[in-house]
Amino acid sequence: MKYKTVVEDNIDILVCGAGLGGTGAAFEARYWGQDKKIVITEKANIDRSGAVAQGLYAINCYMGTRFGENKPEDHVRYARIDLMGMVREDLLFDMARHVDSAVHQFEEWGLPLMRDPKTGTYQREGRWQIMIHGESYKPIVAEAAKKSADKVFNRICVTHLLMDDAKENRVAGAVGFNVRTGDYHVFKSKTVIVSAGGASNIFKPRSVGEGSGRVWYAPWSSGSAYGLLIEAGAKMTQMENRIVLARFKDGYGPVGAYFLHLKTYTQNGVGEEYESKWWPSLQEIVGKEYLDPELSHSTHRPIPTCLRNHAMIQEVLAGRGPIHMVTMEAFQDPHLEEIGWHNFLGMTVGQAVLWAATDVDPKYENPELTTSEPYVMGSHATGCGAWCSGPEDVSPPEYYWGYNRMTTVEGLFGAGDAVGGTPHAFSSGSFTEGRIAAKAACKYIDDGKADGISVSEQQIESRREEIYKPLETYTVYRNEITAGSVNPNYINPRQALDRLQKLMDEYAGGVTVSYMTNEKLLNIGLKKMKLLEEDLEKVAAENIHELLRAWEIKHRQMASEAVIQHTLFRKETRWPGYYYRGDYMKVDDANWHVLTVSRRDPKTGEYTMEKAPCYHLVSMDEEEAA
């Protein structure tokens, strides 16, 4: 079937992905670009899309500078410690100095922020978190973006970025298809801000069967932020820095409110405190700089999240599981019990439903915790994403090439999950990064850097053929199914996803191998990944929905290959508890206190890897003295 072609031309700023990063980009672009044409594309619907889709119980990144609570430098120190030293401090500082204004805007737009009745300040859940009634968080923020954009295209799966035919390594827009009608959409644009999602479901999840959609990060986040950028030849950084979450078992309910607000704590299966027994052996791996239990009670020097994971993982492997969250004490207080349930009902309803369905009442039974499968994203507590330019007034020369949040492809900017080296941004920080990127994109256009862009019809047509090829493959070979859905001529998206998840789990350090990998395993994984990439050339789609799944798996595959390449390149175990290099079990600051950077050649598919200096622009001595 020949689908209609819809061409949207003369765009100044194209925003790909309308989560918090994309909405921030559209909102700010209108301020700096009164005369500019701003277009948003979104795979779902802007009102309920992105990681914030079903609501949040807290905004996890707020300085409180005007109340004298934290300074941007404090947040940089915190993120650096939690990420074992590996962050882009220029980008983090830049985000942190602007994030409060974004939160204040959310409140002006109608988002209910909880306040301390005595002081009038926002009610804190932890040092960086403020509590909200966030069921309608995304619709409220989306409204501002919709009013700012000239057009919003919902239900568009963006598959590729268009590249300028007149100048090498310059972006020229994007193409994709409508997931309801199948129409082919061409967006010709002077700049593109990629604010799509990170990668969930690239590792085999703990939940299987009818629960296979129950994962921690948004299941619709298919690595498009990375697939689009990698395929276009943008340099990526820290793709090895995946995250593993400690969460309530099976429902993936978050634990932050319980630890920070309800003051709950964990025990092993026989009711013992277990973390401290693992600190001496762990210090042999990471050294005292990253693990000093004497400082663990300080708000400035928390024990990194990955190391707490390590203690949980090792305790279970030692046969003293399961790990329990001690809720029975806190839940005797009716007010705290109410908060505990509201935390899930406003954000992770599935956890509350699961407890009800399995007869678990946290008032009378301490529920289980476990560690999740790994996820790859740049806006939460990890730093995966594109190698982006920082701000002119802060960044050292190696981190700056003209326009804030611009990738190594001219005119191509990132926000949220797409930007590497900026952990602990969360929703408010992603929105802020979108604002920063949009301001820079407007300046890029005003400086004449986008002049003379040309997109050939040949490029547009070749992308069209590539996008719809899975439908053609199915049509040609559908009558040759041998049994069930097995066909010798093609692979379907579900089969490809199962294969990818098994590969990443067993060779790249997934949950079933307790996050362990090594050079031999990673090289086998790369070989299998190349075979999967070849087979994805013959992926088949029975309908438009399967066409969506086909392109999601292609983006996941591209992101996953980058994860393996980076994990193979970094010859140390920088984040025990997130993954282990069994052949290099210790932190090696002498050789690897660096950021990793990769580039996939768009023409050959070959990777080149390099080290980039990890500059510490904020002094830790100032913090310790304070």
C-alpha positions as CSV (number, residue, x, y, z in Angstrom):
1,M,0.0,0.0,0.0
2,K,1.3,3.5,-0.9
3,Y,0.9,5.8,2.1
4,K,0.4,9.6,1.7
5,T,3.4,11.8,2.0
6,V,3.1,14.8,4.3
7,V,5.8,17.4,4.0
8,E,6.3,20.1,6.6
9,D,8.7,22.7,5.2
10,N,10.6,25.8,6.4
11,I,10.8,24.7,10.0
12,D,13.3,26.6,12.1
13,I,13.2,24.4,15.2
14,L,12.0,20.8,15.1
15,V,11.5,19.1,18.5
16,C,11.6,15.3,18.4
17,G,10.0,13.9,21.5
18,A,7.6,15.9,23.7
19,G,8.5,14.6,27.1
20,L,9.7,17.2,29.7
21,G,12.8,17.9,27.6
22,G,10.8,18.6,24.5
23,T,8.1,20.7,26.1
24,G,10.9,22.8,27.7
25,A,12.5,23.3,24.3
26,A,9.3,24.4,22.6
27,F,8.4,26.8,25.4
28,E,11.8,28.5,25.4
29,A,12.1,28.5,21.6
30,R,9.1,30.8,21.4
31,Y,10.6,33.3,23.8
32,W,13.9,33.6,21.8
33,G,12.4,33.0,18.4
34,Q,9.3,35.1,18.1
35,D,9.5,34.9,14.3
36,K,10.5,31.3,14.1
37,K,8.5,28.3,13.0
38,I,8.5,25.7,15.9
39,V,7.2,22.2,15.3
40,I,6.9,19.3,17.8
41,T,6.7,15.6,16.8
42,E,5.7,13.0,19.4
43,K,5.3,9.3,19.2
44,A,2.3,9.2,21.6
45,N,0.3,12.3,22.6
46,I,2.0,15.3,24.1
47,D,-0.6,15.5,26.9
48,R,0.5,12.1,28.3
49,S,3.9,11.2,26.9
50,G,7.4,10.7,28.2
51,A,8.5,9.3,31.6
52,V,6.2,11.6,33.5
53,A,3.1,10.3,31.6
54,Q,1.2,8.8,34.5
55,G,2.3,11.3,37.1
56,L,5.0,11.8,39.7
57,Y,5.0,12.2,43.5
58,A,8.0,14.5,43.6
59,I,10.1,16.8,41.5
60,N,13.5,15.3,42.1
61,C,15.8,18.2,41.1
62,Y,15.2,21.5,42.9
63,M,18.0,23.6,44.5
64,G,15.9,25.9,46.7
65,T,18.5,28.7,46.2
66,R,16.1,31.5,47.0
67,F,15.4,29.8,50.4
68,G,19.1,29.3,51.1
69,E,18.8,25.5,50.8
70,N,21.3,24.5,48.1
71,K,23.6,26.1,45.5
72,P,24.2,24.7,42.0
73,E,27.7,23.8,43.1
74,D,26.3,21.5,45.8
75,H,24.3,19.6,43.2
76,V,27.4,19.1,41.1
77,R,29.3,17.7,44.0
78,Y,26.4,15.3,44.9
79,A,26.1,14.0,41.3
80,R,29.8,13.6,41.0
81,I,30.0,11.5,44.2
82,D,27.0,9.4,43.2
83,L,28.4,8.7,39.7
84,M,31.8,7.7,41.1
85,G,33.5,10.9,39.7
86,M,32.2,10.6,36.1
87,V,30.1,13.6,35.2
88,R,30.2,16.6,32.9
89,E,30.3,19.3,35.6
90,D,29.9,22.2,33.1
91,L,26.5,20.8,31.9
92,L,25.4,19.9,35.4
93,F,26.2,23.3,36.8
94,D,24.5,25.0,33.9
95,M,21.3,22.9,34.5
96,A,21.4,23.4,38.2
97,R,21.7,27.2,38.1
98,H,18.5,27.5,36.0
99,V,16.3,24.6,37.2
100,D,14.6,26.5,40.0
101,S,13.0,29.0,37.6
102,A,11.5,26.1,35.7
103,V,9.9,24.6,38.9
104,H,8.5,28.1,39.8
105,Q,6.9,28.2,36.4
106,F,5.3,24.8,36.9
107,E,3.7,26.2,40.0
108,E,2.5,29.3,38.2
109,W,0.9,27.1,35.6
110,G,-1.1,25.2,38.2
111,L,1.0,22.3,39.4
112,P,0.2,21.8,43.1
113,L,3.5,21.8,45.1
114,M,3.3,20.8,48.7
115,R,4.5,23.4,51.2
116,D,5.6,23.3,54.8
117,P,2.7,25.0,56.7
118,K,5.2,26.5,59.3
119,T,7.9,27.9,57.0
120,G,6.0,28.3,53.7
121,T,8.9,26.6,51.8
122,Y,8.3,23.6,49.6
123,Q,8.0,20.4,51.5
124,R,11.1,18.3,51.1
125,E,11.2,14.6,50.6
126,G,15.0,14.6,50.6
127,R,17.8,17.1,50.0
128,W,16.9,17.6,46.3
129,Q,13.3,16.4,46.1
130,I,10.2,18.5,46.7
131,M,6.8,16.8,47.0
132,I,4.0,17.5,44.5
133,H,0.5,16.4,43.7
134,G,1.7,15.3,40.3
135,E,-1.0,13.2,38.6
136,S,-1.5,16.1,36.1
137,Y,2.1,17.2,35.9
138,K,2.5,16.4,32.2
139,P,-0.8,17.8,30.9
140,I,0.0,21.1,32.8
141,V,3.5,21.4,31.3
142,A,2.3,20.2,27.9
143,E,-0.2,23.0,27.6
144,A,2.6,25.6,27.7
145,A,4.4,23.8,24.9
146,K,1.3,23.5,22.8
147,K,0.7,27.2,23.1
148,S,4.3,27.9,22.1
149,A,4.6,25.6,19.0
150,D,3.2,26.4,15.5
151,K,2.2,22.8,15.1
152,V,2.2,19.6,17.2
153,F,2.3,16.3,15.4
154,N,1.1,13.6,17.7
155,R,1.4,9.8,16.9
156,I,4.6,10.3,14.7
157,C,7.4,7.8,15.1
158,V,10.5,9.6,14.0
159,T,12.9,7.0,12.5
160,H,15.7,9.0,11.0
161,L,17.3,12.4,10.9
162,L,17.7,14.1,7.6
163,M,21.2,15.3,6.7
164,D,22.1,18.3,4.7
165,D,23.2,17.5,1.2
166,A,25.0,20.9,0.8
167,K,27.3,20.6,3.9
168,E,28.6,17.4,5.5
169,N,27.7,16.7,9.1
170,R,24.8,19.2,9.3
171,V,21.3,18.2,10.2
172,A,18.4,19.1,8.0
173,G,15.3,17.7,9.7
174,A,13.7,14.3,10.2
175,V,11.4,11.7,8.8
176,G,8.9,9.3,10.2
177,F,5.4,7.9,10.0
178,N,2.1,8.2,11.6
179,V,1.5,5.2,13.8
180,R,-2.3,5.3,13.2
181,T,-2.6,6.2,9.5
182,G,0.8,5.1,8.2
183,D,1.3,8.4,6.4
184,Y,4.9,9.3,5.6
185,H,6.0,12.5,7.3
186,V,8.9,14.7,6.1
187,F,10.1,17.5,8.4
188,K,12.6,19.9,6.8
189,S,14.2,22.0,9.5
190,K,17.1,24.3,10.1
191,T,17.8,22.8,13.6
192,V,16.6,19.7,15.4
193,I,16.4,19.2,19.2
194,V,16.3,15.5,20.0
195,S,14.4,15.0,23.3
196,A,13.2,11.5,22.8
197,G,13.4,8.8,25.5
198,G,16.3,6.6,26.7
199,A,16.3,2.8,26.5
200,S,14.2,0.5,28.6
201,N,13.7,-3.1,27.6
202,I,17.1,-3.6,26.1
203,F,18.0,-6.0,28.9
204,K,15.8,-9.0,29.7
205,P,13.4,-7.8,32.5
206,R,12.7,-9.7,35.7
207,S,9.0,-9.6,34.9
208,V,8.0,-12.2,32.3
209,G,4.8,-13.5,30.7
210,E,1.8,-11.3,31.3
211,G,3.9,-9.0,33.5
212,S,6.6,-8.4,30.8
213,G,5.4,-4.8,30.3
214,R,6.0,-4.1,33.9
215,V,9.4,-2.4,34.0
216,W,10.8,0.5,35.9
217,Y,11.5,3.1,33.3
218,A,8.8,4.0,30.8
219,P,8.3,0.9,28.6
220,W,7.7,3.0,25.5
221,S,11.2,4.6,25.9
222,S,12.8,2.6,23.0
223,G,16.3,4.2,22.9
224,S,15.2,6.6,20.1
225,A,17.2,9.4,21.7
226,Y,20.3,7.3,21.0
227,G,19.3,5.5,17.8
228,L,18.6,8.8,16.0
229,L,21.8,10.4,17.2
230,I,24.1,7.4,16.7
231,E,22.7,6.7,13.2
232,A,23.4,10.3,12.2
233,G,27.1,10.0,13.4
234,A,26.9,12.1,16.6
235,K,29.5,11.3,19.2
236,M,28.1,9.6,22.3
237,T,29.5,9.5,25.9
238,Q,29.2,7.2,29.0
239,M,27.0,4.7,27.3
240,E,28.4,2.0,29.6
241,N,26.9,3.9,32.6
242,R,23.7,2.0,32.8
243,I,21.6,2.1,35.9
244,V,20.2,-0.7,38.1
245,L,17.4,0.3,40.5
246,A,16.6,-1.0,43.9
247,R,12.8,-1.3,43.8
248,F,9.9,-3.0,45.4
249,K,9.8,-6.5,43.9
250,D,7.7,-7.1,40.7
251,G,5.8,-3.9,40.7
252,Y,9.0,-1.7,40.4
253,G,7.5,0.8,43.0
254,P,10.0,3.5,43.8
255,V,11.7,3.5,47.2
256,G,12.8,7.2,47.5
257,A,9.7,8.4,49.4
258,Y,9.9,5.5,51.8
259,F,13.6,6.0,52.6
260,L,13.6,9.8,52.7
261,H,10.1,10.7,54.0
262,L,8.9,7.7,55.9
263,K,12.4,6.9,57.2
264,T,12.1,3.2,56.5
265,Y,15.2,1.0,56.2
266,T,16.3,-2.4,54.8
267,Q,17.0,-5.7,56.3
268,N,18.1,-9.1,55.0
269,G,16.0,-12.2,55.1
270,V,16.8,-12.9,58.7
271,G,16.2,-9.4,60.0
272,E,19.7,-8.1,60.0
273,E,21.3,-4.9,58.9
274,Y,23.6,-6.0,56.1
275,E,25.1,-3.1,54.3
276,S,27.9,-2.3,56.6
277,K,29.4,-5.8,56.5
278,W,30.2,-5.3,52.8
279,W,32.0,-2.0,53.1
280,P,35.5,-3.4,53.9
281,S,35.6,-5.7,50.9
282,L,34.0,-3.1,48.7
283,Q,36.7,-0.5,49.7
284,E,39.3,-2.9,48.1
285,I,37.4,-2.4,44.8
286,V,36.6,1.3,44.8
287,G,39.0,2.8,47.4
288,K,38.1,5.1,50.3
289,E,37.6,8.2,48.1
290,Y,34.3,6.8,46.9
291,L,33.3,4.8,50.0
292,D,33.8,6.3,53.5
293,P,31.1,5.0,55.8
294,E,32.1,7.6,58.4
295,L,30.8,10.3,56.0
296,S,27.7,8.3,55.0
297,H,25.4,10.3,57.3
298,S,26.5,13.6,55.9
299,T,24.2,15.1,53.3
300,H,27.2,16.1,51.3
301,R,28.9,12.7,51.1
302,P,26.2,10.0,50.6
303,I,27.4,6.5,49.7
304,P,26.9,6.2,45.9
305,T,23.7,4.4,44.8
306,C,25.6,1.7,42.9
307,L,27.6,0.7,46.0
308,R,24.4,0.3,48.0
309,N,23.1,-1.9,45.2
310,H,26.4,-3.9,45.5
311,A,25.7,-4.7,49.2
312,M,22.2,-5.9,48.3
313,I,23.3,-8.0,45.4
314,Q,26.1,-9.6,47.4
315,E,23.9,-10.3,50.5
316,V,21.4,-12.2,48.3
317,L,24.2,-14.1,46.6
318,A,25.5,-15.1,50.0
319,G,22.1,-16.8,50.7
320,R,20.7,-14.3,53.1
321,G,17.9,-13.0,51.0
322,P,15.4,-11.7,50.3
323,I,16.0,-8.1,51.2
324,H,13.0,-6.4,52.9
325,M,11.9,-2.8,53.3
326,V,10.9,-2.4,56.9
327,T,7.6,-0.6,56.6
328,M,5.8,-2.2,59.6
329,E,7.1,0.5,61.9
330,A,6.3,3.6,59.8
331,F,2.9,2.3,58.8
332,Q,1.7,2.2,62.4
333,D,1.4,6.0,62.0
334,P,-1.9,6.5,60.0
335,H,-0.5,9.7,58.4
336,L,2.7,7.9,57.2
337,E,0.7,4.9,56.0
338,E,-1.5,7.2,53.9
339,I,1.6,8.9,52.4
340,G,3.1,5.4,51.6
341,W,0.0,4.4,49.6
342,H,-0.4,7.8,48.0
343,N,3.2,7.6,46.7
344,F,2.1,4.7,44.5
345,L,-1.4,5.8,43.6
346,G,0.0,9.1,42.3
347,M,2.9,7.5,40.3
348,T,3.1,3.7,40.2
349,V,-0.4,2.4,40.5
350,G,0.8,-1.1,39.5
351,Q,2.7,-1.6,42.8
352,A,-0.4,-0.9,44.9
353,V,-2.4,-3.2,42.7
354,L,0.2,-5.9,43.0
355,W,0.3,-5.7,46.8
356,A,-3.5,-5.9,46.9
357,A,-3.5,-8.9,44.5
358,T,-0.9,-10.8,46.4
359,D,-2.2,-10.1,49.9
360,V,0.8,-8.0,51.0
361,D,-0.1,-5.3,53.5
362,P,3.0,-3.2,54.3
363,K,1.5,-2.4,57.7
364,Y,1.7,-6.0,58.8
365,E,4.3,-7.5,56.4
366,N,7.6,-6.0,55.3
367,P,7.6,-6.2,51.5
368,E,10.5,-7.4,49.4
369,L,13.0,-5.3,47.5
370,T,15.1,-6.4,44.6
371,T,17.4,-4.9,42.0
372,S,16.0,-4.3,38.5
373,E,17.4,-5.1,35.1
374,P,19.7,-2.3,33.7
375,Y,18.4,0.7,31.9
376,V,20.2,3.2,29.7
377,M,19.2,6.9,29.9
378,G,20.8,10.2,30.6
379,S,18.3,12.2,32.7
380,H,17.9,10.0,35.9
381,A,20.9,8.9,37.9
382,T,23.1,7.9,35.0
383,G,24.9,9.9,32.3
384,C,24.4,8.1,29.0
385,G,23.9,10.3,25.9
386,A,25.4,12.5,23.3
387,W,28.7,14.4,23.6
388,C,27.3,17.9,23.7
389,S,28.8,21.4,23.9
390,G,28.5,23.2,27.2
391,P,28.0,26.8,28.1
392,E,30.6,29.4,27.0
393,D,31.1,30.9,30.4
394,V,31.8,27.6,32.2
395,S,33.1,24.9,29.8
396,P,36.8,24.2,29.2
397,P,37.9,24.2,25.5
398,E,37.4,20.4,25.1
399,Y,33.7,20.8,26.2
400,Y,32.8,23.8,24.1
401,W,32.2,24.2,20.4
402,G,29.9,27.2,20.0
403,Y,26.3,26.4,21.0
404,N,25.1,25.0,24.3
405,R,23.8,21.4,24.1
406,M,24.7,21.1,20.5
407,T,26.0,17.6,19.6
408,T,29.0,17.0,17.3
409,V,26.6,17.2,14.3
410,E,25.9,20.8,13.4
411,G,22.5,22.1,14.1
412,L,21.6,19.0,16.1
413,F,20.9,19.6,19.8
414,G,19.9,17.4,22.7
415,A,17.8,17.6,25.9
416,G,16.9,15.2,28.7
417,D,17.9,11.5,28.0
418,A,19.7,12.6,24.9
419,V,22.4,14.6,26.7
420,G,25.4,12.6,28.1
421,G,27.1,13.3,31.4
422,T,24.2,15.1,33.2
423,P,22.8,12.7,35.8
424,H,20.2,13.6,38.4
425,A,18.4,16.1,36.1
426,F,15.1,14.2,36.3
427,S,11.9,15.9,35.0
428,S,12.7,19.5,36.0
429,G,16.3,19.2,34.8
430,S,15.2,17.8,31.5
431,F,12.7,20.6,31.0
432,T,15.6,23.0,31.8
433,E,17.9,21.4,29.4
434,G,15.2,21.7,26.7
435,R,15.1,25.5,27.4
436,I,18.9,25.8,27.2
437,A,19.0,23.9,23.9
438,A,16.2,25.9,22.4
439,K,17.9,29.2,23.2
440,A,21.1,28.0,21.7
441,A,19.3,26.7,18.6
442,C,17.7,30.1,18.1
443,K,21.2,31.8,18.2
444,Y,22.5,29.2,15.8
445,I,19.9,30.2,13.3
446,D,20.3,33.9,13.9
447,D,24.1,33.6,13.4
448,G,23.4,32.3,9.9
449,K,24.8,28.8,10.6
450,A,21.8,27.1,9.0
451,D,21.9,29.0,5.8
452,G,21.9,27.0,2.5
453,I,20.5,23.7,3.8
454,S,19.4,21.4,1.0
455,V,17.6,18.1,1.2
456,S,17.4,16.0,-2.0
457,E,14.4,14.1,-3.1
458,Q,16.7,11.1,-3.4
459,Q,17.4,11.2,0.3
460,I,13.7,11.6,1.2
461,E,12.6,8.7,-1.1
462,S,15.4,6.4,0.0
463,R,14.3,6.9,3.6
464,R,10.7,6.3,2.6
465,E,11.6,2.9,1.1
466,E,13.6,2.0,4.2
467,I,10.9,2.9,6.6
468,Y,8.2,0.8,4.9
469,K,10.4,-2.1,4.0
470,P,9.2,-4.3,6.9
471,L,5.6,-4.1,5.6
472,E,6.8,-5.1,2.2
473,T,8.8,-8.0,3.6
474,Y,5.8,-9.3,5.4
475,T,3.6,-9.0,2.3
476,V,6.0,-10.9,0.1
477,Y,6.8,-13.8,2.5
478,R,3.7,-14.1,4.8
479,N,2.5,-17.3,3.1
480,E,5.8,-19.1,4.0
481,I,5.3,-19.4,7.7
482,T,6.3,-22.9,8.8
483,A,4.8,-23.0,12.3
484,G,3.2,-20.4,14.5
485,S,5.0,-17.2,13.6
486,V,8.3,-18.8,12.4
487,N,9.3,-17.8,8.9
488,P,12.6,-18.7,7.2
489,N,12.5,-15.3,5.3
490,Y,12.1,-12.8,8.1
491,I,12.1,-12.0,11.8
492,N,9.2,-10.3,13.5
493,P,9.7,-7.5,16.1
494,R,8.8,-9.6,19.1
495,Q,11.3,-12.3,18.2
496,A,13.9,-9.6,17.7
497,L,13.2,-8.0,21.1
498,D,13.4,-11.4,22.8
499,R,16.7,-12.1,21.1
500,L,18.1,-8.6,22.0
501,Q,17.1,-8.9,25.6
502,K,18.7,-12.4,26.0
503,L,21.9,-11.2,24.3
504,M,22.3,-8.1,26.5
505,D,21.4,-10.0,29.6
506,E,23.8,-12.8,29.2
507,Y,26.8,-11.0,27.6
508,A,26.5,-7.4,28.7
509,G,25.9,-7.9,32.4
510,G,22.1,-8.4,33.0
511,V,20.2,-9.5,36.0
512,T,20.4,-13.3,35.4
513,V,24.2,-13.2,35.6
514,S,24.2,-10.8,38.6
515,Y,25.4,-8.0,36.3
516,M,28.7,-9.7,35.6
517,T,30.6,-9.5,32.2
518,N,34.1,-9.6,30.8
519,E,36.0,-9.0,27.6
520,K,35.3,-12.5,26.3
521,L,31.6,-12.2,26.9
522,L,31.4,-8.7,25.5
523,N,33.1,-9.7,22.2
524,I,30.7,-12.7,21.8
525,G,27.9,-10.2,22.5
526,L,29.2,-7.9,19.7
527,K,29.4,-10.7,17.3
528,K,25.8,-11.7,18.0
529,M,24.7,-8.1,17.9
530,K,26.1,-7.8,14.3
531,L,24.1,-10.9,13.3
532,L,21.0,-9.4,14.9
533,E,21.6,-6.2,13.0
534,E,21.8,-8.1,9.7
535,D,18.6,-10.0,10.5
536,L,16.8,-6.7,11.3
537,E,17.3,-5.8,7.7
538,K,14.6,-8.5,7.2
539,V,12.3,-7.6,10.0
540,A,8.7,-7.9,9.0
541,A,5.7,-5.9,10.1
542,E,2.1,-7.3,9.7
543,N,0.5,-3.8,10.2
544,I,1.3,-0.3,11.2
545,H,1.6,-1.2,14.9
546,E,4.2,-3.8,14.1
547,L,6.0,-1.2,11.9
548,L,6.2,0.9,15.0
549,R,7.6,-2.1,16.9
550,A,10.1,-2.8,14.1
551,W,11.6,0.7,14.3
552,E,11.6,0.6,18.1
553,I,13.7,-2.5,18.0
554,K,16.0,-1.0,15.4
555,H,16.6,2.0,17.8
556,R,17.1,-0.4,20.7
557,Q,19.6,-2.5,18.8
558,M,21.7,0.6,17.9
559,A,21.7,1.8,21.5
560,S,22.6,-1.6,22.8
561,E,25.6,-1.9,20.4
562,A,26.9,1.4,21.8
563,V,26.4,0.0,25.4
564,I,28.6,-3.0,24.6
565,Q,31.2,-1.0,22.8
566,H,31.6,1.4,25.7
567,T,31.6,-1.4,28.3
568,L,34.3,-3.2,26.4
569,F,36.4,0.0,26.1
570,R,36.3,1.0,29.8
571,K,38.6,-1.6,31.4
572,E,37.6,-1.2,35.0
573,T,34.6,-1.7,37.2
574,R,33.7,2.0,37.8
575,W,30.1,1.3,39.1
576,P,29.9,-2.0,41.1
577,G,26.3,-2.7,41.6
578,Y,25.4,-1.4,38.1
579,Y,27.7,-3.8,36.4
580,Y,31.0,-5.7,36.9
581,R,33.9,-6.3,34.6
582,G,35.0,-9.6,36.0
583,D,38.4,-9.2,34.3
584,Y,38.9,-5.7,35.7
585,M,37.2,-5.7,39.1
586,K,38.7,-2.5,40.6
587,V,38.3,1.2,40.0
588,D,41.4,2.3,38.1
589,D,41.7,6.1,38.5
590,A,45.2,6.1,37.1
591,N,44.0,5.1,33.7
592,W,40.2,5.5,33.6
593,H,39.4,8.7,35.5
594,V,38.1,9.8,32.1
595,L,34.9,10.0,30.1
596,T,34.4,7.6,27.2
597,V,33.4,8.9,23.8
598,S,32.3,6.9,20.8
599,R,31.3,7.6,17.2
600,R,29.7,5.1,14.8
601,D,30.5,5.9,11.2
602,P,27.1,6.3,9.4
603,K,28.5,4.8,6.2
604,T,30.4,1.8,7.5
605,G,28.8,1.1,10.9
606,E,32.3,0.9,12.5
607,Y,33.0,2.3,15.9
608,T,35.9,4.5,17.0
609,M,36.4,5.0,20.8
610,E,38.4,7.6,22.6
611,K,39.0,9.0,26.1
612,A,38.0,12.5,27.0
613,P,39.2,14.4,30.1
614,C,37.0,14.4,33.1
615,Y,37.4,18.0,34.5
616,H,36.4,18.8,38.1
617,L,35.3,22.4,37.9
618,V,33.8,22.5,41.3
619,S,36.1,22.0,44.3
620,M,35.2,19.3,46.8
621,D,37.3,21.1,49.4
622,E,34.8,23.9,49.5
623,E,32.0,21.5,50.3
624,E,33.9,19.6,53.0
625,A,34.9,22.9,54.7
626,A,31.3,24.0,54.7
